Amino acid sequence: MQLEKIISISGKPGLFKLISQLKNGFIVEDITTKKKTSISNSSQVSLLDNIAMFTFDKEVPLFEVFENIAKNYDYQPTISHKSTAQELRDFMSESLPNYDVERVYESDIKKLAQWYNLLHKAGYITPESFAKTEEPSETLAEEKTEETAEKKPEAKKTPAKKTASKSEEATEKKPAAKKTAAKKTVE
């Protein structure tokens, strides 16, 4: 799922996709209506990619919580964010069983349900969106890094020798040039 460009703007309902940056702000697009608008740099913006939910052990990224919800609800819309407090707590217990009851507020659960439903409506919640496509590319990148790491020392040795010999030649020539310059000024 590509949450890296999905943002929440304080004071504006809904979620937005970051389109481009301006000198004094950003151009964003509402994910459901596809309407573009500009916001200023002073707007309080939260990237969904940077948000996490508290558990007793650690902080779980929002992406993983959405994935749990999607699996529990068979990639369909979930409960309304206007549900009762008990329904919201039950929903959260199903989605993230060991969530920290004291640090995750009812308002956080409402936002979670609302954002999930908005993302589902906009087509971001699908089985394909949670497919782990990053792992093969990471292993390929690691293999390439290892190959280049093995090749780099060989490549570095050769230029280092040439540079050393050039610097020795330059050192030998420079004092001679200085002596000549010094003699001219003395004469």
Secondary structure as UniProt FT lines:
FT   TURN            4..5
FT   STRAND          6..9
FT   TURN            10..11
FT   STRAND          16..21
FT   STRAND          25..30
FT   TURN            31..33
FT   STRAND          36..40
FT   TURN            41..42
FT   STRAND          45..47
FT   HELIX           48..50
FT   STRAND          52..55
FT   STRAND          59..61
FT   HELIX           62..72
FT   TURN            73..75
FT   TURN            81..82
FT   HELIX           85..95
FT   TURN            97..98
FT   TURN            101..103
FT   HELIX           106..121
FT   TURN            122..123
FT   HELIX           127..130
FT   HELIX           134..186
//
